[in-house]
Amino acid sequence: MKKFHTVSLLLASLVLSVAGATHAQGTGQSREMVKMDRNTFLSMYNFNSYTNEWTLKSGMLPPQGVKSREEIISMRDEFLSMNVWNEYASAFEPVKDGKRRDMMSTVMRDQLQREALMFNMTHRFDEAMSVWVKIRK
């Protein structure tokens, strides 16, 4: 009985050591390349602990082709002005009369915040294509 436990423990530790080694392998970048990327990032960005986000340092320009935060937010707002969240379907539906900019003043602030939250939960911004992409479940 004791021999069986020893063999099973030995086999389990062997499997875990092999599995750990295969999962620990990264993207193929060397340690120096990762450190250089980290140092470049830290030289360009500061962490704002109040908003829990990285912000570009003053005087730094974002990489070429990257849209600004304002442009991305305006794209989201444009989507929200043409679509409304349907609680029953758990999806966005287009507004029947086109844009709802005319009725934006009558929409409650809580509803807009909830729709923006649902948009952020159901969409992600694709940096490569510079568009919002719906997340598939």
C-alpha positions, 0 to 999 in steps of 0.5 A, spaced: 500 500 500 505 504 501 509 503 495 503 504 491 502 511 494 510 513 493 509 511 485 503 515 484 506 521 488 512 520 483 508 519 477 504 525 479 510 530 480 513 528 474 506 530 470 506 536 473 513 538 472 513 537 465 506 540 464 509 546 468 515 547 463 511 547 457 506 552 460 511 556 462 514 557 455 513 564 453 512 568 446 519 566 444 522 573 446 528 573 449 528 576 456 532 582 454 527 583 449 522 583 454 525 587 459 527 592 453 519 593 452 518 594 459 523 599 460 520 603 453 513 602 456 515 605 463 518 611 459 512 613 456 507 611 461 505 613 468 500 609 472 494 613 475 492 610 481 486 614 482 483 612 475 487 605 475 489 606 468 496 607 464 496 615 461 501 617 456 506 622 459 506 629 457 510 631 451 510 623 449 506 622 442 503 615 442 505 610 436 503 612 429 497 609 427 494 608 434 487 612 435 487 617 441 482 615 447 477 621 445 477 618 438 475 611 441 470 614 445 467 618 440 466 612 436 463 608 442 458 614 443 456 614 435 454 607 436 450 608 442 446 614 439 444 609 433 443 603 438 439 601 444 440 596 449 434 591 450 434 587 456 430 581 454 434 580 448 441 581 452 443 585 445 443 592 442 438 593 437 438 599 432 433 605 433 427 604 429 428 612 426 435 612 425 439 616 430 436 617 437 440 624 438 434 628 438 431 623 444 438 623 448 436 629 452 430 625 455 434 619 456 436 618 463 443 619 465 443 612 469 440 609 462 446 612 458 451 609 463 448 602 463 448 602 456 455 604 456 457 599 461 453 594 457 457 596 450 464 595 454 462 588 456 460 586 449 465 589 445 472 590 445 477 595 441 481 592 436 487 596 435 490 593 429 483 594 425 482 601 429 474 599 430 470 596 435 469 589 435 463 585 438 465 579 443 462 572 441 460 568 446 
